[in-house]
Amino acid sequence: MKIAFAALVIVSLLALVAGFAASLVALLLGEPKVTVVEWGGKSAVCVATLGLAAVGLILLHT
């Protein structure tokens, strides 16, 4: 169970970093604020979804 909790923490941090990174890239490219928020949100959701799938696989095999 500790492994699953650690995996959830890592997934949360990766989603946060992915969201900030995508937002920063959009800002550097000079995109409008709506696009910045959209890119950040989409990338965070994608990383979180992949991470939760990985956590599910970890839980199934432990």
PyMOL Python script that loads the backbone (N, CA, C, O; Angstrom):
from pymol import cmd

cmd.read_pdbstr("""\
ATOM      1  N   MET A   1       0.820  -1.192   0.000  1.00  0.00           N
ATOM      2  CA  MET A   1       0.000   0.000   0.000  1.00  0.00           C
ATOM      3  C   MET A   1       0.868   1.262   0.000  1.00  0.00           C
ATOM      4  O   MET A   1       0.480   2.292  -0.550  1.00  0.00           O
ATOM      5  N   LYS A   2       2.045   1.168   0.623  1.00  0.00           N
ATOM      6  CA  LYS A   2       2.943   2.326   0.633  1.00  0.00           C
ATOM      7  C   LYS A   2       3.421   2.655  -0.778  1.00  0.00           C
ATOM      8  O   LYS A   2       3.615   3.821  -1.122  1.00  0.00           O
ATOM      9  N   ILE A   3       3.610   1.616  -1.588  1.00  0.00           N
ATOM     10  CA  ILE A   3       4.056   1.837  -2.961  1.00  0.00           C
ATOM     11  C   ILE A   3       2.989   2.594  -3.743  1.00  0.00           C
ATOM     12  O   ILE A   3       3.306   3.502  -4.511  1.00  0.00           O
ATOM     13  N   ALA A   4       1.728   2.223  -3.549  1.00  0.00           N
ATOM     14  CA  ALA A   4       0.640   2.895  -4.258  1.00  0.00           C
ATOM     15  C   ALA A   4       0.535   4.352  -3.835  1.00  0.00           C
ATOM     16  O   ALA A   4       0.313   5.226  -4.673  1.00  0.00           O
ATOM     17  N   PHE A   5       0.693   4.621  -2.543  1.00  0.00           N
ATOM     18  CA  PHE A   5       0.631   6.004  -2.066  1.00  0.00           C
ATOM     19  C   PHE A   5       1.785   6.816  -2.646  1.00  0.00           C
ATOM     20  O   PHE A   5       1.588   7.945  -3.095  1.00  0.00           O
ATOM     21  N   ALA A   6       2.976   6.249  -2.635  1.00  0.00           N
ATOM     22  CA  ALA A   6       4.134   6.943  -3.211  1.00  0.00           C
ATOM     23  C   ALA A   6       3.919   7.187  -4.700  1.00  0.00           C
ATOM     24  O   ALA A   6       4.276   8.248  -5.213  1.00  0.00           O
ATOM     25  N   ALA A   7       3.339   6.214  -5.394  1.00  0.00           N
ATOM     26  CA  ALA A   7       3.071   6.381  -6.821  1.00  0.00           C
ATOM     27  C   ALA A   7       2.063   7.498  -7.057  1.00  0.00           C
ATOM     28  O   ALA A   7       2.214   8.274  -8.000  1.00  0.00           O
ATOM     29  N   LEU A   8       1.040   7.591  -6.217  1.00  0.00           N
ATOM     30  CA  LEU A   8       0.057   8.667  -6.354  1.00  0.00           C
ATOM     31  C   LEU A   8       0.687  10.039  -6.135  1.00  0.00           C
ATOM     32  O   LEU A   8       0.351  10.999  -6.829  1.00  0.00           O
ATOM     33  N   VAL A   9       1.596  10.128  -5.173  1.00  0.00           N
ATOM     34  CA  VAL A   9       2.292  11.390  -4.924  1.00  0.00           C
ATOM     35  C   VAL A   9       3.143  11.766  -6.135  1.00  0.00           C
ATOM     36  O   VAL A   9       3.157  12.923  -6.558  1.00  0.00           O
ATOM     37  N   ILE A  10       3.844  10.795  -6.682  1.00  0.00           N
ATOM     38  CA  ILE A  10       4.682  11.057  -7.857  1.00  0.00           C
ATOM     39  C   ILE A  10       3.831  11.480  -9.044  1.00  0.00           C
ATOM     40  O   ILE A  10       4.199  12.401  -9.773  1.00  0.00           O
ATOM     41  N   VAL A  11       2.690  10.814  -9.247  1.00  0.00           N
ATOM     42  CA  VAL A  11       1.787  11.176 -10.343  1.00  0.00           C
ATOM     43  C   VAL A  11       1.290  12.603 -10.177  1.00  0.00           C
ATOM     44  O   VAL A  11       1.235  13.363 -11.144  1.00  0.00           O
ATOM     45  N   SER A  12       0.932  12.966  -8.961  1.00  0.00           N
ATOM     46  CA  SER A  12       0.449  14.324  -8.703  1.00  0.00           C
ATOM     47  C   SER A  12       1.526  15.360  -9.005  1.00  0.00           C
ATOM     48  O   SER A  12       1.243  16.393  -9.611  1.00  0.00           O
ATOM     49  N   LEU A  13       2.746  15.089  -8.588  1.00  0.00           N
ATOM     50  CA  LEU A  13       3.838  16.023  -8.856  1.00  0.00           C
ATOM     51  C   LEU A  13       4.139  16.119 -10.351  1.00  0.00           C
ATOM     52  O   LEU A  13       4.390  17.209 -10.865  1.00  0.00           O
ATOM     53  N   LEU A  14       4.115  14.985 -11.048  1.00  0.00           N
ATOM     54  CA  LEU A  14       4.368  15.003 -12.490  1.00  0.00           C
ATOM     55  C   LEU A  14       3.278  15.771 -13.235  1.00  0.00           C
ATOM     56  O   LEU A  14       3.567  16.502 -14.182  1.00  0.00           O
ATOM     57  N   ALA A  15       2.030  15.606 -12.810  1.00  0.00           N
ATOM     58  CA  ALA A  15       0.932  16.338 -13.451  1.00  0.00           C
ATOM     59  C   ALA A  15       1.098  17.834 -13.226  1.00  0.00           C
ATOM     60  O   ALA A  15       0.859  18.632 -14.133  1.00  0.00           O
ATOM     61  N   LEU A  16       1.502  18.210 -12.033  1.00  0.00           N
ATOM     62  CA  LEU A  16       1.727  19.619 -11.722  1.00  0.00           C
ATOM     63  C   LEU A  16       2.860  20.191 -12.574  1.00  0.00           C
ATOM     64  O   LEU A  16       2.733  21.279 -13.134  1.00  0.00           O
ATOM     65  N   VAL A  17       3.958  19.459 -12.668  1.00  0.00           N
ATOM     66  CA  VAL A  17       5.099  19.912 -13.467  1.00  0.00           C
ATOM     67  C   VAL A  17       4.718  19.991 -14.948  1.00  0.00           C
ATOM     68  O   VAL A  17       5.095  20.942 -15.633  1.00  0.00           O
ATOM     69  N   ALA A  18       3.978  19.003 -15.441  1.00  0.00           N
ATOM     70  CA  ALA A  18       3.568  19.010 -16.847  1.00  0.00           C
ATOM     71  C   ALA A  18       2.673  20.201 -17.152  1.00  0.00           C
ATOM     72  O   ALA A  18       2.809  20.831 -18.201  1.00  0.00           O
ATOM     73  N   GLY A  19       1.765  20.509 -16.248  1.00  0.00           N
ATOM     74  CA  GLY A  19       0.888  21.658 -16.439  1.00  0.00           C
ATOM     75  C   GLY A  19       1.658  22.960 -16.478  1.00  0.00           C
ATOM     76  O   GLY A  19       1.416  23.807 -17.338  1.00  0.00           O
ATOM     77  N   PHE A  20       2.594  23.123 -15.538  1.00  0.00           N
ATOM     78  CA  PHE A  20       3.406  24.343 -15.520  1.00  0.00           C
ATOM     79  C   PHE A  20       4.294  24.441 -16.751  1.00  0.00           C
ATOM     80  O   PHE A  20       4.449  25.519 -17.325  1.00  0.00           O
ATOM     81  N   ALA A  21       4.881  23.310 -17.163  1.00  0.00           N
ATOM     82  CA  ALA A  21       5.763  23.319 -18.329  1.00  0.00           C
ATOM     83  C   ALA A  21       4.994  23.703 -19.596  1.00  0.00           C
ATOM     84  O   ALA A  21       5.468  24.512 -20.394  1.00  0.00           O
ATOM     85  N   ALA A  22       3.824  23.128 -19.772  1.00  0.00           N
ATOM     86  CA  ALA A  22       3.031  23.458 -20.957  1.00  0.00           C
ATOM     87  C   ALA A  22       2.596  24.916 -20.926  1.00  0.00           C
ATOM     88  O   ALA A  22       2.592  25.587 -21.958  1.00  0.00           O
ATOM     89  N   SER A  23       2.234  25.401 -19.756  1.00  0.00           N
ATOM     90  CA  SER A  23       1.847  26.814 -19.641  1.00  0.00           C
ATOM     91  C   SER A  23       3.026  27.726 -19.951  1.00  0.00           C
ATOM     92  O   SER A  23       2.866  28.748 -20.619  1.00  0.00           O
ATOM     93  N   LEU A  24       4.207  27.358 -19.467  1.00  0.00           N
ATOM     94  CA  LEU A  24       5.397  28.164 -19.718  1.00  0.00           C
ATOM     95  C   LEU A  24       5.737  28.191 -21.205  1.00  0.00           C
ATOM     96  O   LEU A  24       6.085  29.241 -21.745  1.00  0.00           O
ATOM     97  N   VAL A  25       5.636  27.043 -21.864  1.00  0.00           N
ATOM     98  CA  VAL A  25       5.905  26.985 -23.304  1.00  0.00           C
ATOM     99  C   VAL A  25       4.919  27.865 -24.059  1.00  0.00           C
ATOM    100  O   VAL A  25       5.306  28.601 -24.967  1.00  0.00           O
ATOM    101  N   ALA A  26       3.647  27.791 -23.685  1.00  0.00           N
ATOM    102  CA  ALA A  26       2.636  28.613 -24.351  1.00  0.00           C
ATOM    103  C   ALA A  26       2.916  30.099 -24.132  1.00  0.00           C
ATOM    104  O   ALA A  26       2.745  30.903 -25.049  1.00  0.00           O
ATOM    105  N   LEU A  27       3.340  30.464 -22.935  1.00  0.00           N
ATOM    106  CA  LEU A  27       3.682  31.866 -22.656  1.00  0.00           C
ATOM    107  C   LEU A  27       4.882  32.311 -23.485  1.00  0.00           C
ATOM    108  O   LEU A  27       4.893  33.411 -24.038  1.00  0.00           O
ATOM    109  N   LEU A  28       5.890  31.449 -23.566  1.00  0.00           N
ATOM    110  CA  LEU A  28       7.091  31.800 -24.322  1.00  0.00           C
ATOM    111  C   LEU A  28       6.803  31.925 -25.816  1.00  0.00           C
ATOM    112  O   LEU A  28       7.472  32.680 -26.521  1.00  0.00           O
ATOM    113  N   LEU A  29       5.807  31.182 -26.293  1.00  0.00           N
ATOM    114  CA  LEU A  29       5.436  31.271 -27.700  1.00  0.00           C
ATOM    115  C   LEU A  29       4.527  32.459 -27.980  1.00  0.00           C
ATOM    116  O   LEU A  29       4.185  32.727 -29.131  1.00  0.00           O
ATOM    117  N   GLY A  30       4.139  33.168 -26.929  1.00  0.00           N
ATOM    118  CA  GLY A  30       3.307  34.350 -27.096  1.00  0.00           C
ATOM    119  C   GLY A  30       1.840  34.048 -27.348  1.00  0.00           C
ATOM    120  O   GLY A  30       1.134  34.850 -27.960  1.00  0.00           O
ATOM    121  N   GLU A  31       1.382  32.899 -26.880  1.00  0.00           N
ATOM    122  CA  GLU A  31      -0.023  32.523 -27.063  1.00  0.00           C
ATOM    123  C   GLU A  31      -0.917  33.349 -26.133  1.00  0.00           C
ATOM    124  O   GLU A  31      -0.455  33.836 -25.101  1.00  0.00           O
ATOM    125  N   PRO A  32      -2.192  33.509 -26.493  1.00  0.00           N
ATOM    126  CA  PRO A  32      -3.117  34.215 -25.594  1.00  0.00           C
ATOM    127  C   PRO A  32      -3.353  33.430 -24.306  1.00  0.00           C
ATOM    128  O   PRO A  32      -3.101  32.227 -24.246  1.00  0.00           O
ATOM    129  N   LYS A  33      -3.836  34.123 -23.283  1.00  0.00           N
ATOM    130  CA  LYS A  33      -3.993  33.491 -21.968  1.00  0.00           C
ATOM    131  C   LYS A  33      -4.922  32.283 -21.998  1.00  0.00           C
ATOM    132  O   LYS A  33      -4.704  31.317 -21.266  1.00  0.00           O
ATOM    133  N   VAL A  34      -5.945  32.328 -22.828  1.00  0.00           N
ATOM    134  CA  VAL A  34      -6.868  31.186 -22.916  1.00  0.00           C
ATOM    135  C   VAL A  34      -6.129  29.942 -23.391  1.00  0.00           C
ATOM    136  O   VAL A  34      -6.366  28.849 -22.877  1.00  0.00           O
ATOM    137  N   THR A  35      -5.250  30.092 -24.350  1.00  0.00           N
ATOM    138  CA  THR A  35      -4.474  28.962 -24.863  1.00  0.00           C
ATOM    139  C   THR A  35      -3.495  28.458 -23.810  1.00  0.00           C
ATOM    140  O   THR A  35      -3.273  27.252 -23.698  1.00  0.00           O
ATOM    141  N   VAL A  36      -2.914  29.360 -23.045  1.00  0.00           N
ATOM    142  CA  VAL A  36      -1.978  28.971 -21.984  1.00  0.00           C
ATOM    143  C   VAL A  36      -2.680  28.075 -20.977  1.00  0.00           C
ATOM    144  O   VAL A  36      -2.159  27.023 -20.606  1.00  0.00           O
ATOM    145  N   VAL A  37      -3.862  28.490 -20.534  1.00  0.00           N
ATOM    146  CA  VAL A  37      -4.613  27.696 -19.559  1.00  0.00           C
ATOM    147  C   VAL A  37      -5.041  26.360 -20.165  1.00  0.00           C
ATOM    148  O   VAL A  37      -4.992  25.324 -19.504  1.00  0.00           O
ATOM    149  N   GLU A  38      -5.460  26.398 -21.428  1.00  0.00           N
ATOM    150  CA  GLU A  38      -5.897  25.173 -22.100  1.00  0.00           C
ATOM    151  C   GLU A  38      -4.754  24.172 -22.212  1.00  0.00           C
ATOM    152  O   GLU A  38      -4.932  22.996 -21.893  1.00  0.00           O
ATOM    153  N   TRP A  39      -3.600  24.615 -22.654  1.00  0.00           N
ATOM    154  CA  TRP A  39      -2.451  23.716 -22.789  1.00  0.00           C
ATOM    155  C   TRP A  39      -2.044  23.139 -21.447  1.00  0.00           C
ATOM    156  O   TRP A  39      -1.789  21.940 -21.332  1.00  0.00           O
ATOM    157  N   GLY A  40      -1.981  23.992 -20.426  1.00  0.00           N
ATOM    158  CA  GLY A  40      -1.603  23.523 -19.093  1.00  0.00           C
ATOM    159  C   GLY A  40      -2.570  22.490 -18.559  1.00  0.00           C
ATOM    160  O   GLY A  40      -2.163  21.466 -18.009  1.00  0.00           O
ATOM    161  N   GLY A  41      -3.855  22.763 -18.724  1.00  0.00           N
ATOM    162  CA  GLY A  41      -4.864  21.831 -18.230  1.00  0.00           C
ATOM    163  C   GLY A  41      -4.840  20.505 -18.967  1.00  0.00           C
ATOM    164  O   GLY A  41      -4.920  19.444 -18.349  1.00  0.00           O
ATOM    165  N   LYS A  42      -4.731  20.562 -20.282  1.00  0.00           N
ATOM    166  CA  LYS A  42      -4.716  19.326 -21.068  1.00  0.00           C
ATOM    167  C   LYS A  42      -3.500  18.464 -20.740  1.00  0.00           C
ATOM    168  O   LYS A  42      -3.622  17.247 -20.603  1.00  0.00           O
ATOM    169  N   SER A  43      -2.348  19.078 -20.615  1.00  0.00           N
ATOM    170  CA  SER A  43      -1.154  18.283 -20.330  1.00  0.00           C
ATOM    171  C   SER A  43      -1.209  17.687 -18.930  1.00  0.00           C
ATOM    172  O   SER A  43      -0.785  16.550 -18.727  1.00  0.00           O
ATOM    173  N   ALA A  44      -1.721  18.433 -17.969  1.00  0.00           N
ATOM    174  CA  ALA A  44      -1.843  17.902 -16.608  1.00  0.00           C
ATOM    175  C   ALA A  44      -2.822  16.725 -16.571  1.00  0.00           C
ATOM    176  O   ALA A  44      -2.568  15.726 -15.899  1.00  0.00           O
ATOM    177  N   VAL A  45      -3.920  16.842 -17.281  1.00  0.00           N
ATOM    178  CA  VAL A  45      -4.902  15.756 -17.310  1.00  0.00           C
ATOM    179  C   VAL A  45      -4.323  14.516 -17.985  1.00  0.00           C
ATOM    180  O   VAL A  45      -4.539  13.399 -17.516  1.00  0.00           O
ATOM    181  N   CYS A  46      -3.593  14.703 -19.078  1.00  0.00           N
ATOM    182  CA  CYS A  46      -2.987  13.558 -19.766  1.00  0.00           C
ATOM    183  C   CYS A  46      -1.990  12.830 -18.877  1.00  0.00           C
ATOM    184  O   CYS A  46      -2.013  11.603 -18.793  1.00  0.00           O
ATOM    185  N   VAL A  47      -1.125  13.572 -18.222  1.00  0.00           N
ATOM    186  CA  VAL A  47      -0.129  12.946 -17.350  1.00  0.00           C
ATOM    187  C   VAL A  47      -0.804  12.269 -16.166  1.00  0.00           C
ATOM    188  O   VAL A  47      -0.405  11.173 -15.772  1.00  0.00           O
ATOM    189  N   ALA A  48      -1.820  12.907 -15.596  1.00  0.00           N
ATOM    190  CA  ALA A  48      -2.526  12.306 -14.469  1.00  0.00           C
ATOM    191  C   ALA A  48      -3.227  11.014 -14.885  1.00  0.00           C
ATOM    192  O   ALA A  48      -3.219  10.037 -14.136  1.00  0.00           O
ATOM    193  N   THR A  49      -3.826  11.002 -16.057  1.00  0.00           N
ATOM    194  CA  THR A  49      -4.510   9.797 -16.535  1.00  0.00           C
ATOM    195  C   THR A  49      -3.530   8.651 -16.737  1.00  0.00           C
ATOM    196  O   THR A  49      -3.790   7.522 -16.320  1.00  0.00           O
ATOM    197  N   LEU A  50      -2.414   8.941 -17.371  1.00  0.00           N
ATOM    198  CA  LEU A  50      -1.403   7.899 -17.560  1.00  0.00           C
ATOM    199  C   LEU A  50      -0.854   7.411 -16.219  1.00  0.00           C
ATOM    200  O   LEU A  50      -0.645   6.214 -16.019  1.00  0.00           O
ATOM    201  N   GLY A  51      -0.628   8.341 -15.319  1.00  0.00           N
ATOM    202  CA  GLY A  51      -0.107   7.968 -14.002  1.00  0.00           C
ATOM    203  C   GLY A  51      -1.085   7.128 -13.204  1.00  0.00           C
ATOM    204  O   GLY A  51      -0.685   6.170 -12.542  1.00  0.00           O
ATOM    205  N   LEU A  52      -2.370   7.479 -13.259  1.00  0.00           N
ATOM    206  CA  LEU A  52      -3.366   6.689 -12.532  1.00  0.00           C
ATOM    207  C   LEU A  52      -3.507   5.293 -13.130  1.00  0.00           C
ATOM    208  O   LEU A  52      -3.753   4.328 -12.407  1.00  0.00           O
ATOM    209  N   ALA A  53      -3.353   5.186 -14.437  1.00  0.00           N
ATOM    210  CA  ALA A  53      -3.366   3.868 -15.064  1.00  0.00           C
ATOM    211  C   ALA A  53      -2.179   3.038 -14.555  1.00  0.00           C
ATOM    212  O   ALA A  53      -2.318   1.846 -14.283  1.00  0.00           O
ATOM    213  N   ALA A  54      -1.032   3.674 -14.432  1.00  0.00           N
ATOM    214  CA  ALA A  54       0.147   2.973 -13.913  1.00  0.00           C
ATOM    215  C   ALA A  54      -0.059   2.551 -12.456  1.00  0.00           C
ATOM    216  O   ALA A  54       0.322   1.446 -12.070  1.00  0.00           O
ATOM    217  N   VAL A  55      -0.658   3.423 -11.652  1.00  0.00           N
ATOM    218  CA  VAL A  55      -0.938   3.074 -10.250  1.00  0.00           C
ATOM    219  C   VAL A  55      -1.907   1.897 -10.190  1.00  0.00           C
ATOM    220  O   VAL A  55      -1.747   0.999  -9.363  1.00  0.00           O
ATOM    221  N   GLY A  56      -2.915   1.902 -11.067  1.00  0.00           N
ATOM    222  CA  GLY A  56      -3.848   0.778 -11.108  1.00  0.00           C
ATOM    223  C   GLY A  56      -3.151  -0.529 -11.422  1.00  0.00           C
ATOM    224  O   GLY A  56      -3.450  -1.561 -10.823  1.00  0.00           O
ATOM    225  N   LEU A  57      -2.215  -0.485 -12.368  1.00  0.00           N
ATOM    226  CA  LEU A  57      -1.455  -1.697 -12.688  1.00  0.00           C
ATOM    227  C   LEU A  57      -0.590  -2.146 -11.515  1.00  0.00           C
ATOM    228  O   LEU A  57      -0.455  -3.341 -11.253  1.00  0.00           O
ATOM    229  N   ILE A  58      -0.008  -1.179 -10.813  1.00  0.00           N
ATOM    230  CA  ILE A  58       0.801  -1.530  -9.634  1.00  0.00           C
ATOM    231  C   ILE A  58      -0.062  -2.218  -8.591  1.00  0.00           C
ATOM    232  O   ILE A  58       0.333  -3.228  -8.008  1.00  0.00           O
ATOM    233  N   LEU A  59      -1.256  -1.655  -8.358  1.00  0.00           N
ATOM    234  CA  LEU A  59      -2.154  -2.240  -7.347  1.00  0.00           C
ATOM    235  C   LEU A  59      -2.634  -3.627  -7.756  1.00  0.00           C
ATOM    236  O   LEU A  59      -2.816  -4.490  -6.896  1.00  0.00           O
ATOM    237  N   LEU A  60      -2.842  -3.859  -9.045  1.00  0.00           N
ATOM    238  CA  LEU A  60      -3.300  -5.154  -9.499  1.00  0.00           C
ATOM    239  C   LEU A  60      -2.232  -6.230  -9.349  1.00  0.00           C
ATOM    240  O   LEU A  60      -2.553  -7.404  -9.161  1.00  0.00           O
ATOM    241  N   HIS A  61      -0.983  -5.840  -9.429  1.00  0.00           N
ATOM    242  CA  HIS A  61       0.097  -6.822  -9.400  1.00  0.00           C
ATOM    243  C   HIS A  61       0.783  -6.946  -8.053  1.00  0.00           C
ATOM    244  O   HIS A  61       1.767  -7.676  -7.933  1.00  0.00           O
ATOM    245  N   THR A  62       0.288  -6.249  -7.030  1.00  0.00           N
ATOM    246  CA  THR A  62       0.903  -6.378  -5.699  1.00  0.00           C
ATOM    247  C   THR A  62      -0.039  -7.074  -4.754  1.00  0.00           C
ATOM    248  O   THR A  62       0.296  -7.277  -3.587  1.00  0.00           O
TER     249      THR A  62
END
""", "prot")
cmd.dss("prot")
cmd.show_as("cartoon", "prot")
cmd.util.cbc("prot")
cmd.orient("prot")
